[in-house]
Amino acid sequence: MDTMLAGRLHLDTKKFLVEEVPIPEPGPGEVLIEVKAAGVCLSDLHLIDGSISPAHLKCDVLTLGHELSGVIHALGPGLKRDLAIGTRVALQAGQPCRECSTCVRGGTCTSFRGRGVDYDGGWSQYTIAREDTVVPIPDTLPFDQAAIIPDAVSTSYAALVETVQVRSAQAVGVWGVGGVGAHAIRLARMMGAAPIIAVDPLPRARERALAFGADIALDPADPALAEAVLRATDGLGLNYAFDFAGVPRVREQASPLLGNRGALVLVGITTEPLTISEKMTFNLKNKKVFGHYGSSFDHVYELIRLAGSGRLDLAPSVTDHIPLADTAEAIHRLEHKIGDPIRLILVP
């Protein structure tokens, strides 16, 4: 039996290992992907440390990785799409269940399965993909950049264009300029938001924010932060404040800086309760709070078109390439923010 390397989390023992496992075979409606690049996300670390748990996994061992690209290596039987061996592809970060009542009606799945969360992902040399999750990519788009579009880029994009629909000349604040927040700045710049104000405690992250298109980059510990935001927005406050850090104190800091009908958008994941201590001004200014998670299949297709046509350059988002066998090193670097990475890419 042919085997491959895979980065697998043993949920019963909470141990992560790169180990040799059989190469899977595609079933009906599936294809086998030879993985070329896979992103390392904070969500992967949350799975390893136990702060996120799979909701639909049917075993106690899981191959991680939900951001990946590669080449179709083999076709399963009964495919409905005209997919061919050798096609360059990215994979959606999950798939609808096709069984819940909303799926049956053609709506948004209420029991969505995450790749590398509820079924095996792409920290491996090969992985299985259901045919509807396969997105062809142009030759102009490198594998490492294509891999990070589902989630690292699409989550920011969906928050900006769908959850609150940012328009040109609107004031946007971005708290947390990591792997997702950095892309929010770049995308907000493309959409014409002005000013774009980045907030991050790390000096290198603030430098990156300015390089990615922020007009101002502030330290959250700066006692003059509120004054700087009001000055930059002509005293009107922010139209939107995005929390990409998932830190409760971010919400406390951002909420008072919203202007009339401003909205706080919670993208970063936290296990802490949601609290906003702002009092009557929250009501008087008609402020709002939105939760946001993930993106739709359409968002990934749109971003691949933007990146493949040169409208969106994701090369600066790739911090380093690390062999799959050394996945533990990538986990360590992201966990401890060594080099302040945007995205580390595993290469099988």
Phi, psi and omega in degrees: 000132178289142182234169180211167173272144178211140176271109191237138178259123176267103188292331181289325180256353182060034178251139175253131182220144167266115187223167181269127181224163177296144172290127182287159178248135181289137177265192179303130179075016182236161173229155175261127182254129168276112187287133178251331181203143179217129181279153176250118188245156176300331177298326176297319178294324179294327175294318181294319182275356174090001180284343170239137179236141177298139181266337188231009181292136184254013176214180183250014175229135187221131170279123184279176174107112180241358177246110183203159175218163180179208183230137176295123185257326180207152182250135173277171181285157171071028179290140177264338179266156180272071180263144184233147174301137180096352180291132177282132186215157161249162181242139173300152186282006178178191182207145175293154185285336182069007186240333184289168185297325180286325175299316181299326180273359180085015180266194180283128184300134177265000182223048184297138179259125180272134175295136181072010177232304181256351173204166188301136180258208192248018171279067186198169179283331177220153176209155179269140176226133172293142191301329181286349180263003182269127181238109178300144179238148181286161179296339181285348184255112180298153182300319184295323178287321179296324185299324187272354180299310175292109178101287187303323179258317186291330178296315176298314182301313181296321178298321183283318189265341184242311183295318179232351175056067178298135178244165180299148179071007174273144182276126184235132173250136180237111177263119181096100184253056176265214186296332180259316181298325179299321179289330177299321179295313181298317181289321178298325177296317177300327183277354177088013178300142179199130354279162172252120184245119180261143179228121180202140181286343184270125179304319181294325178293322178293321176298318179297320180302317179294320179294329181274354174124003177291147177276328181219143175231122187239151173273128181298340179275355181291119181295344180263013184301310183300318179297320181295320180294315180295322179295318182291335182254020180055035177079001185273339184085180185276143169286320181219137173239120183256124175264101176262359183271332183068037183242124183307321183292339175298317182295321179295323181284321187283322187304313180293345182270358177285141176274192180301128183061022176288161183227138172263126184245117185263107181251318180295142183271135175214151176268358180279152180292153178278119177226138174229114186270355177303142187259235192299331183297333178299319178284315185298328180264007177055045181283162183224161174231130177240136168270147180219141178212127170067208183202174178261168177302321181300322181299320180294316177300318181295318181291324176296323177295317180294315181289320181292334180269359179088002179287332183231112181266112182260003180304319180294347181278344181270107185281319182194161175247132184229134178300144179307322180299338182254031182303325180301325178294318179297318178299316180297316182295320179288317182301319184260009178054037179290118184079006180047063187287147168272299174218125170268138185246124174276136180239111180297000000 
